[in-house]
Amino acid sequence: MNLEYLRVFTEVAKEANITKAAVRLNFVQSNVTAKIKRLEKIYNTKLFYRHKHGVDLTSSGKVLLNYAEQVLQLMGDAEKTLKNSGVPQGTLSIGSMETTTATRLPGILSTYHEQYPQVELSLQTGTTEELIKAALNRKIEGAFVAGEVNHPELEKINVFEEELVLVTKESVLSSTSFEQLKNQTFIVFKSGCFYRDTFEKWLGSKGIRTPKVMELNTLDGVIGCVKAGLGISLLPRSVVDNLNQSKNIKPFTLPQEYGVIPTSFINHKDIVKTQAFSKFVFHIESTVSLRSSLNA
């Protein structure tokens, strides 16, 4: 069977709409419809329910989608392996937390790009939870995540440790006592963020069980709201150090069990390790080794 039929089928399943799938695939709608009908004829079963808002998978369609995604993944892996030459090239898809992207990654990515300019870097930001899921599903080749990660399907390199500090507008807090904290708004990233989990555990240790939170999706948003006095947040000191020019930001140190968080680079153990990926891992390990020797 032509793999294009499976690609069309999976795109229609993802979009739940033939017209939208046709646009994404750059096909005419009739071409997409014909390929779906051809698949239904091959398997002698209905794959989609049609309705005025789009389409939904039938039970048979759900079964085929599972296998189609596996087939396309395997063929993609095969293509990467066969094209893999001695010179790193192609696309390298990496995930990272937004705070790491802002402070730690520019140097790592810059030196890697200088050495391997033929590699096209694709960076996806997200929470630790989202990035672990993406790595497990092999949607990305690797990711920088926070906290201890132990999963039988993942490989891990310990990269560095982040010191987390409580940050406030200069005039908001004079201490981190319960009385000072109890009426504050706590500015956090969305659920799945390891730093948010740590923040909530620390607040619980201070006696604040149901904190009032303001949830934001961007680092710039969090910093802006803290500067405006809308609340307080927990951020890596590496981020705060970049804000030294802002005299109105005040950091508070946390106890070590909450304030020191490891950052690791993870990848699925069964991904195709292209030259681009292998060189990136070597680059990370070299960076870690150099940092360790300088700190020795």
N, C-alpha and C positions, 0 to 999 in steps of 0.2 A: 504494500500500500504506500502511496505517496505520502510522505510526512506532512506535506502542506495541508492535507485534509485534517490531520490531528491538530495542527497549529490553528487552523480556522476554527475547529470545534472548541478548543480550549479558550480561544479568545471570545467566542460567542458566549461560552459558559461564564467567563469572568465578567463580561459586560452585561449579561442577561438581556442583550438587545442586539439584533442582527445589524441594524443600521449603524449603531455605535461601533460594533466590531468591524464592520466594513470600512469605516473611516480610519480606525486605528491601523488596519491592515493595508490601507490604500487600495482596496478592491471596490468594484462596483457591488451594490447590494445583491444583485441577481447572481453574481458569481459565488458569493458566500452562501446564499440560499441553496444553490445547486450543489455545492460541496456537502452541505449538511444533509440534503436529500440523498446524495450518493452514499454517504456513510450509513444512513438509516436503511438504505437498500442492501448494502453489504452485510450489515448485521441483522437485517430483517426485524428491526425494532424501532420504536419511536424514541428519539433522544431528547426532545424538547416538547414542552407544552407551550403552545402559542397563545398569547392574549394581547389585549390592546396596548398594554404598557411594555411589552417585550416578550421574553421567553423565560421559562424555568426548566431546569433539568428534570427529566423523569427518573425513576429509580434505575433504569438501564443506563441513562445518561450519566448518572453519578458514578456508576461502576466504570464506565468507559473513561470518564474524566480522570479517575485515580490512575488507571493504567496509561492513559495518554500522557499525563504529566511525567510519569516515570520514564516512558519511552523517549520523550523529548529531552528530559534531563540527561539520560544515558547517551543519546546521540550528540548532545552538546558537549558532554565530557569527552566523547570519542573524538570529536572535531578538535577540541582543545589539545588533546594528547597528540594527535596526528600532526597538527600544525606547530607543535612545540619544538622550537629549534634552540640552538645554543644562545641566540641573542634574545633577551627578554623583549617581548612586544605584546600587542593585543591590549585588552582591557583588564584592569585589576580592580575588582569591586570590594571596597572596604567600608566597614561601619564604625561609627564612633559616637560617644556621648558628646553633646554640644559643648560642655565645658572643656573636655579634652581637645576637641576640634579647635577651640578658641586659643588655647594656651600651649598645648604640647605637640600637636600634630604639624603645625606649619614648618617647624625645623626638620622633622622626620621626613615629611613629604617633599620638602624642597631639595634636600640632599639626595633623596632617592630619585627624584625627577632629573636632577643634574646628571646622575650616573646612567639612568636608563630613560632617555627622552622619548624613545619609541613606545613606551608603555603609557596607555591612556588611563588615568586614575579616575575612578568613579567613587564618590564618597557619599554615604548615606548616614544621616544623623538620627538618633533615636534614644530611647531609654535602654538601660541594661537589659530589661526583660524583652523588649522588642528585638534588640540586637542578638541576644542568645537564640531567640526563636528563629530569626532570619538565618543565623549560622547553621542551626540544626536542620532547617529546611533547604539549606544550600542556596539561598537567595543571594547571599554575599559570600565572598571567599574567606573573610576574616573580620574580626571586630575588636575594638578596644572597649572593655566593659569594666564595671566597678564591682568590688567585693570578691569573696571567695567563690570560685566557679568550679564545681566538681560534677562532671557529667561523663558517662562512659563513651559517648560519641564525640566528645570534644577534646582537642589538644589545646594546651595552654602554655603561654610564656608570661612569667611575671615581669612586668615592664617597669613600673615605678609605684611609689606610694604618694597619695595625696593627703595633705593635712586639711581637714575641714574646719572652717571657722564660722562662728555666728557673725553675720554682718548686719549692721543697723545704720541709720542716719545718725550723725554725731550726737544729736541731742536726745535721742529716743531712750536709750538705756544707760544706766550707770553700773549695772551688774546683771548677772544672769539668775537672780533669785526668783522664786515663785511669784512673789509680789510684783516684781518688775515684768515678768513674762505673761502673767495670767490674762491680761486684757489686750495682748498684742495680736495682730493679724500676722499669720505665718505664710510667707510667699514661697510657693513650691512649684516644682515641675509636675507633670502629670503622673498618674499612678504607673508603676513599673520602673520609676527612677530609684536607683539604689540610694542616692543621697537623700531623697525624700523619706524613704523607709528609715534611714539612720536618724534623720531629723525627728521623725515621729517617735522613735524609740527613746531618743535623748529627752524629748519633751515629756514622755511618759515617766522617765526617771526623775523628772523635776516635779511630778505630780499633775501635769497637764494632760488629761486623758482624751479630751475632745476639743482639740485646738480649732480655732477659727482660721480657715485657710483661704488663700487667694491662689488659684491654680493658673499658671502661665506656661506657654509652650516654647518660649525663647529665652536665652540667656540675657540678651539685651533688655527684654521686658522685665525680667527679674531685677536686674541691676537698676533699671530706670525707676521701678516702683520703690526699691529700697532707698534710692537717693531722694525720692520725693517724700519719704516719710510715711508711705502707705503700709509699711509692715517691715518685718525682719526675715532674713533668710539664712540658709546654710550653703556655703560655697567653698570650693577649694581655695587655699591660700594663693595658689598660682594665679587664679583669676583676680583675687583681691590685690595682689602685688601689682597687677597691670593697671589698677585703679589708683595708684599712689598719688596721681595728680589731683584726685578728688579728695579734698580735705574734709568733706562732710561724711565720709564712709568710715565707720569704726568697727574693727574686728574684735571678737572675743574668742579666746582659746577654749576648746572643749577637752574633757577628759580623754585620755588616749584610746579607751575602748570605743569611743564614738568619733574621735577626731582623726584617726589614722586609718585610711582606707586604701587597700591595694587596687591597682589597675592592671589588668591582664589583657593580652592579645589572644583571642581564641579562634579556632577554626574547626570545622568538621573533619574528623580524622580520615574520611573517605573522599574528600574533594580531590579533583584533579590538581595536582601541585605543578602548575606551569612554571616556566623559568621566571616569569614576572613575579609570581607568588613566592617562589623559593628565595629569590633575591631579596624580596621585601622582608621575609622572615629573618634572613641572614642580616639584613640591615638593622632590624629591630634588636636582634641579639647582640650585634656589634655595639649599638648605642648603649644598651644595658651594661655590657661588659666595660665599655669606656667610662661610663658614669661610676661604676663600682670601683674601678681602679683609681679614679680621681678622688673618690671619697674615702679611700682606704687610708 
